[in-house]
Amino acid sequence: MLTLTEVADDPLLLTRRLALNDAPEVVFRPLVRTDADRLAEFLAGLSHESRRLSTFDGYGLATAQELCDAIARYDKLRLVLEEVPSGRIVGLLEFSLDLPPGDLARYREAGIRLGPADCRFGPTLADDYQGRGVGTRVFPLVADVARRFGRRRIILWGGVLADNPRAIRFYRKNGFHSVGSFTGADGLRSLDMMLNLDPLPG
Ligand SMILES: CC(C)(COP(=O)(O)OP(=O)(O)OC[C@H]1O[C@@H](n2cnc3c(N)ncnc32)[C@H](O)[C@@H]1OP(=O)(O)O)[C@@H](O)C(=O)NCCC(=O)NCCS
């Protein structure tokens, strides 16, 4: 089973090239400490609507630097999609291996006991990469990462806003099912969704 330290020491463990139908090739790889500038460009480039659907603490260098400084220090694993050959970051795929008490309580109410075999996941693609099947193309790699960390289920990090039909469709078509809904601190309704992972072959 992989650990965050092993991935930080050897990002190639989770690095894969991916051919896309109508776009340049991309590399799926862990975020590395030298990514801050490129990650800042990715965050700064997100539209108002993308920021509404996928919220970060900030959208500039300070936040990008924080995310890079957090590598292997907490419970988070962040992967990026890097466009080849430009080197531009066009997606950020975030895992948390830890579950906050609020999530444990909400899922318990729905009759699901979360534990060490669960993780949280949240994707954000650059605006010009959304709605073209890229998320679905990448998803098997995401599921593999979770499996390699010994996880058997994935839940959505912070849920998905009920008025984000594209993301809800994306999750459903990649095997997630709805677990319930809740109203966040911002008063907006979100859905909790969960995926049961098939075991690794062999
Ligand atoms: C959510 C996200 C990662 C999905 O990746 P993606 O590459 O755009 O998704 P895909 O193109 O693989 O799949 C989207 C599906 O939604 C469908 N869709 C698109 N717009 C839709 C809409 N308004 N209503 C319903 N379905 C819609 C697409 O047709 C496709 O389904 P299909 O293949 O059955 O036709 C990406 O769109 C994204 O980063 N969005 C902005 C941030 C965000 O919402 N993050 C998730 C926060 S919970």
The ligand as an ORCA input file, in Angstrom:
! r2SCAN-3c Opt
* xyz 0 1
  C     -16.872     18.247    -12.887
  C     -15.767     18.009    -13.916
  C     -14.509     17.519    -13.228
  C     -16.263     16.905    -14.871
  O     -15.289     16.640    -15.850
  P     -15.705     16.758    -17.405
  O     -14.556     16.346    -18.208
  O     -16.233     18.129    -17.631
  O     -16.901     15.703    -17.463
  P     -17.274     14.766    -18.699
  O     -17.248     15.591    -19.936
  O     -16.451     13.538    -18.638
  O     -18.757     14.355    -18.315
  C     -19.754     15.348    -18.156
  C     -21.122     14.746    -18.449
  O     -22.108     15.725    -18.084
  C     -22.928     16.016    -19.203
  N     -23.332     17.421    -19.069
  C     -22.674     18.529    -19.455
  N     -23.397     19.618    -19.127
  C     -24.517     19.169    -18.526
  C     -25.651     19.805    -17.982
  N     -25.764     21.143    -17.972
  N     -26.635     19.032    -17.452
  C     -26.539     17.680    -17.441
  N     -25.466     17.017    -17.956
  C     -24.475     17.769    -18.487
  C     -22.062     15.718    -20.402
  O     -22.851     15.526    -21.554
  C     -21.362     14.439    -19.914
  O     -22.229     13.332    -19.914
  P     -22.330     12.297    -21.169
  O     -20.947     11.818    -21.435
  O     -23.270     11.267    -20.710
  O     -22.861     13.091    -22.332
  C     -15.449     19.305    -14.718
  O     -16.568     19.658    -15.533
  C     -15.076     20.483    -13.853
  O     -13.937     20.640    -13.467
  N     -16.075     21.381    -13.563
  C     -15.850     22.604    -12.809
  C     -15.521     22.332    -11.347
  C     -16.488     21.371    -10.706
  O     -17.690     21.450    -10.882
  N     -15.916     20.451     -9.927
  C     -16.680     19.476     -9.176
  C     -17.041     20.058     -7.862
  S     -17.995     18.912     -6.886
*
